[in-house]
């Protein structure tokens, strides 16, 4: 009966406050002079997960930070590695007065906001301002700002440009696509790497119209494919590719079409070749 009475009298607001500070059930119980099982009971009732044991408490860090100790000096004082101390500083939102060899950190909020609004993330801003990432993190949290998402990589931009270019066309030459994407500052190597990945995933395909092997008499590659000779065609819709080829190839000469069909057998994927056979 006494245990139940203790549970009713515990200050729930204080339990929540201490839990938010990262204290364990045992530590909260010691602070409130109650049994740990009482704290466990209320924590579960409030649907709060248990806190892991804290290696470094807030009071220790606040005291050393107030003395002006650097991150490395605090780590040496507490006998923990720098990364562990840094993690707890971030957790408690404690900002050190000095960094490195006692150099005072002067935080330029206006400069930070300019870069933040420009889309830079915490790490990029920290490098430019020459201060720790944790300092940027704390100021951003203090200003109530969400983290900026990671900026797009060159590959992400290249993929977006390819999709953008192909959005209004089902077929184009690789030359036209390359000219468009590289004009936006993407290198050839990045573009071709992205095209290989997209091809492997089936997002698009490429076929190159060359003479290759096949009947060699009478017709040259140019006779067969005209302006499309040696062109690599990028396509997303196989049937649209067939229609595109038929518009640019002389389809009136039956003998020529027969030669083209034999040549295409060696340069087209099987499914695409079968589609050509059915629709030529």
Long-range contacts (C-beta under 8 A, 24 or more apart in sequence): 3-35, 3-37, 3-38, 6-34, 6-35, 6-38, 7-38, 7-41, 7-42, 10-34, 10-38, 10-39, 10-42, 12-42, 12-46, 15-39, 15-42, 15-43, 15-46, 16-46, 16-48, 19-43, 19-48, 19-51, 21-58, 22-51, 22-54, 22-58, 22-91, 23-51, 23-54, 24-50, 24-51, 24-52, 24-53, 24-54, 25-50, 25-51, 27-54, 54-88, 55-80, 55-84, 55-88, 56-80, 56-84, 56-85, 56-88, 58-92, 58-94, 61-85, 61-88, 61-89, 61-92, 61-94, 62-92, 62-94, 65-89, 65-94, 65-95, 65-96, 65-97, 66-97, 68-97, 68-98, 68-102, 69-96, 69-98, 70-96, 70-98, 70-99, 70-100, 70-101, 70-102, 71-96, 71-99, 71-132, 86-132, 86-134, 89-134, 90-134, 90-137, 90-138, 93-138, 93-141, 93-142, 95-135, 95-138, 99-131, 99-132, 99-135, 105-131, 105-135, 107-131, 107-135, 107-139, 109-139, 109-143, 112-136, 112-139, 112-140, 113-143, 116-140, 116-145, 116-148, 119-148, 119-151, 120-148, 120-151, 121-147, 121-148, 121-149, 121-150, 121-151, 122-147, 122-148, 124-151, 154-186, 154-187, 154-190, 155-190, 155-193, 155-194, 157-184, 157-186, 158-186, 158-190, 158-191, 158-194, 159-194, 159-198, 161-186, 162-191, 162-194, 162-195, 162-198, 162-204, 166-204, 166-234, 166-236, 170-235, 170-236, 170-237, 170-240, 170-241, 170-244, 171-233, 171-234, 171-235, 171-236, 171-237, 171-240, 171-241, 171-244, 172-233, 172-234, 172-235, 173-231, 173-232, 173-233, 173-234, 174-206, 174-231, 174-232, 174-233, 174-234, 175-231, 175-232, 177-234, 195-234, 203-236, 204-234, 204-235, 204-236, 205-234, 205-235, 205-236, 205-238, 205-269, 205-272, 206-232, 206-233, 206-234, 206-235, 207-232, 207-233, 207-235, 207-241, 207-267, 207-268, 207-269, 207-272, 208-232, 208-233, 208-267, 209-233, 209-245, 209-267, 210-267, 211-263, 212-263, 212-266, 212-267, 213-263, 213-266, 214-259, 214-262, 214-263, 214-265, 214-266, 215-259, 215-262, 215-263, 218-259, 219-256, 219-259, 223-256, 224-249, 224-256, 224-259, 224-260, 224-263, 225-249, 225-260, 226-250, 238-271, 238-272, 238-275, 239-275, 239-279, 241-272, 242-272, 242-275, 242-276, 242-279, 242-280, 245-276, 246-279, 246-280, 251-280
